[in-house]
Amino acid sequence: MAVRAIRGATQAGVNSKEEILEATTELVTEVMTRNELTTDHVISVLFTATPDLTAEFPALAARKLGFHEVPLLCASEINVPHALPRVIRLLAHVETAKPRSAIQHVYLRGATVLRLDIAQ
């Protein structure tokens, strides 16, 4: 097994608890599904949100998905004037037998514009 990092991002429609949890749940689920992972594979996950998302911690969505023993951390993105608004990002560190080239990074909703080269 190797340690790999997986990136992902999504965009919430509005700054509400429900929207942040829904968007984050979708993102985490897609990362796990596309990379054939269980929570046992996950070492840690760092979530960030743009400064305009303050209604809830994105990590709560992961906890609700069963990430009870996985260290999770939320942080705020730097406030860049031209940045895409209402973006939730994640950086997951996982143990997997997959080579780096087989890792699927996940960009959803409006966040696909952040990485057109790898967005699915």
C-alpha positions in Angstrom: 0.0 0.0 0.0 1.1 3.5 -0.8 0.0 6.8 0.7 -1.7 9.0 -2.0 -3.3 12.4 -1.9 -6.7 13.0 -3.5 -7.9 16.5 -4.4 -11.5 17.6 -4.9 -13.7 20.6 -5.0 -17.4 21.5 -5.3 -19.5 24.7 -5.2 -22.3 25.3 -2.8 -25.3 27.1 -4.2 -25.8 29.4 -1.1 -24.3 29.8 2.3 -26.6 27.5 4.2 -26.0 24.6 6.5 -28.1 22.3 4.3 -26.3 23.4 1.1 -22.8 23.0 2.5 -23.6 19.5 3.9 -25.3 18.4 0.7 -22.4 19.6 -1.6 -19.7 18.1 0.8 -21.6 14.8 1.1 -21.7 14.6 -2.7 -18.0 15.4 -3.0 -16.8 13.0 -0.4 -19.1 10.2 -1.7 -17.7 10.7 -5.3 -14.1 10.7 -4.1 -14.7 7.5 -2.2 -16.6 5.7 -4.9 -14.4 6.7 -7.9 -11.3 5.6 -6.0 -12.8 2.4 -4.5 -12.1 3.5 -0.9 -13.6 2.8 2.5 -13.0 4.9 5.6 -10.4 2.3 6.6 -8.2 3.6 3.7 -8.5 7.2 4.7 -5.6 8.6 6.8 -7.0 12.2 7.1 -9.0 14.8 5.3 -8.4 18.6 5.1 -11.4 20.6 4.1 -11.3 24.3 3.1 -14.1 26.7 2.3 -14.0 30.1 0.7 -14.6 32.9 3.3 -18.2 33.3 2.1 -19.2 29.9 3.5 -19.7 30.2 7.2 -23.0 28.4 7.9 -21.4 25.0 8.8 -18.2 23.0 8.9 -17.8 20.8 5.8 -16.3 18.1 7.9 -19.6 17.5 9.5 -20.8 15.9 6.3 -17.9 13.4 6.4 -18.7 12.6 10.1 -22.3 11.8 9.0 -21.0 9.5 6.3 -19.1 7.4 8.9 -15.7 9.1 9.1 -15.7 8.7 12.9 -12.1 7.6 13.4 -10.6 9.7 10.6 -8.9 13.0 11.6 -10.7 15.8 9.8 -9.8 19.5 9.7 -11.6 22.5 8.3 -9.8 25.8 7.3 -10.7 28.9 5.4 -9.3 29.6 2.0 -7.4 32.9 1.5 -9.7 35.7 0.4 -8.5 36.2 -3.2 -10.7 38.9 -4.9 -11.2 37.0 -8.2 -11.7 33.6 -6.6 -14.7 31.4 -7.4 -17.3 31.9 -4.7 -18.8 29.3 -2.3 -16.1 26.6 -3.0 -15.5 23.7 -0.7 -12.2 21.8 -1.3 -10.8 18.7 0.1 -7.4 17.0 0.3 -7.6 13.4 1.4 -4.6 11.3 2.3 -5.3 7.6 1.7 -3.7 4.2 1.7 -4.2 2.5 -1.6 -2.5 0.0 -3.9 -3.4 2.2 -6.9 -0.6 4.0 -8.7 -0.6 7.8 -8.6 -1.8 7.8 -12.3 -4.9 5.9 -11.4 -6.1 8.3 -8.6 -9.3 10.1 -9.6 -9.5 13.7 -8.4 -13.1 15.0 -8.3 -14.3 18.4 -9.3 -18.1 18.9 -9.2 -20.7 21.5 -9.8 -19.3 25.0 -10.6 -15.9 23.9 -9.3 -15.2 22.0 -12.5 -13.8 25.2 -13.9 -11.0 25.1 -11.4 -9.4 22.0 -13.0 -10.8 21.5 -16.5 -7.8 19.2 -17.2 -9.0 16.6 -14.7 -12.7 17.4 -13.9 -15.0 14.5 -14.7 
